Amino acid sequence: MNLEKVNPLSVLIVDDNINNLQVLGGFLQNEGLLVEFALDGMSALKWLDKKKFDLVLLDIMMPGMDGYEICSLIKKNPAFNEIPIIFITAKTDSESIIKGFEAGAVDYITKPFIKSELLIRVKTQLNIKKANEQIDHYLKKIEQRNRNISDSIEYARYIQNAVISTSENNLKYLPEYFILDLPKDILSGDFYWVCKTEKIIIIAVMDCTGHGVPGALMSILGITLLNETVLNDRILQPDKILESLRSKIINALGSKKGYEHIKDGIEGAVICFDPGSNKLSFSSAFNPLILIHADKISEIKADRIPIGYHDVNGNFTLHEIDIEKNDTIYLFSDGIIDQFGGPENRRFMIKRLKEMLLGNHNKTMIRQKEIITEALNRWKGDTIQTDDILVLGIRL
C-alpha cells in the first residue's frame, strides 16, 4: 500500500512518548512517507515554521501545551492551517473526541491503534489533501484565465467605445434625445450610429447577431461598413444604405461560403432627417419606428429582411414622413420588447412599450429614459437580462 513513490509526502508526529514515535514513524516510513518527530507543542510549531507537512499526527496528553492547544494554534495560523490533523490518543471518551474535532482535527484514532486502520486513515487524509491542493491549483488557473479574459473584454469594450466615439460626438446635432444602452454582457451587439452631412442627419440603430464578444465584433464591422457606405460611397437614402450594407456584410463574411454556412447579420433601422425641409425618411430590417405626433402614436413597420444572408433578398421599403415641431420618434432593438418578466414571466412586448411612450412623450427626454429604465427594472425583477437593450428617443 505504497502512498507515494515520487516526491514523498511528509508527516509530523507529535508525541511525548519516544516509543510511540518510533512505532508510528516506522509504520509510515515503510509506506514511503517522510516522517519528522516532535516531543512537545513548541517543537511541533518550530517544525511547521520551517518545513511544509502534508499531515500532523498529534497526541493529546503532553506536558506544557496539550494536543488541543497545539491543534488550535495550528488552525489559527494561515501559513499552515490547511494541514490536516489526526489526533492519536489513549483518550477514548466521547467528550474528548468531540473536543478534538472542535479544535480542528479531521480524524481521531484511539490507542492502542490497529496498524492497517491507522494506515488507511492516514492515506485517506493525505489523498484528500492532495486532491484539495489539485483543485485549488486548477481554481487558481481558472481565476487567472478569467482575469485575462476579463481584461481582454474590458479592452475590447474600450476599442468598441472608440469606434462609436464619432457617433457620440455627432449626437450634438440632435435637438433633444435620450439613449438607453444596456448590454447583456460587458460588450454589446447593439449599437447606434450618427452621421451629419451638409444638409441631413443620418441615424442608425442596429442589433447584431449575438451579444458579448461575437455581437461586439459584428457591431464594429457594422459601424465600419456604415462609414464606408455613407462617407465614402455617398449613399444617403435609408433603403439604399441598408441594401449597400447588406451587400457589404455578405461580401465581408464570405459570400462564396453560402447562406447555410454563415447566417450572421444585422437587424435595425436607418433614418435620414432634413431639418431644412422637416422631411424624415426611414427604412428598416425587422425593427419598426415609433412616431408620436399630436398626442397620437403610430408604428411604421419594418421589412422582414435581415441585413445579411437570407434565402430571399428583396428590396427595403423607403418611408417618407413630414415632421412637425415637437414630434418624437423612437428607434430600438428587440432586446426591450423581448425581455422576460412580470408576474407571469412573459415578454415585455411592443404594446406595453408603446403605451409607456405615449403616456410620457411630453416629458423631457431625460425623464423618459428614467421612466423606461424604472419600468424595465420592475418588469425584469430577478430575471436575467435576455438580450442587449438599446432605445433611442428624439424630439424633433
Beta strands, then each sheet from edge to edge (+ up, - down):
strand 1: 10-14
strand 2: 34-38
strand 3: 55-58
strand 4: 85-89
strand 5: 107-110
strand 6: 176-182
strand 7: 190-196
strand 8: 201-208
strand 9: 265-274
strand 10: 279-285
strand 11: 289-293
strand 12: 296-300
strand 13: 307-308
strand 14: 319-322
strand 15: 328-332
strand 16: 340-341
strand 17: 346-347
strand 18: 389-395
sheet 1: 2+ 1+ 3+ 4+ 5+
sheet 2: 6+ 18- 15+ 11- 12+
sheet 3: 7+ 8- 9+ 10- 14+
sheet 4: 7+ 8- 9+ 13-
sheet 5: 16+ 17-
end
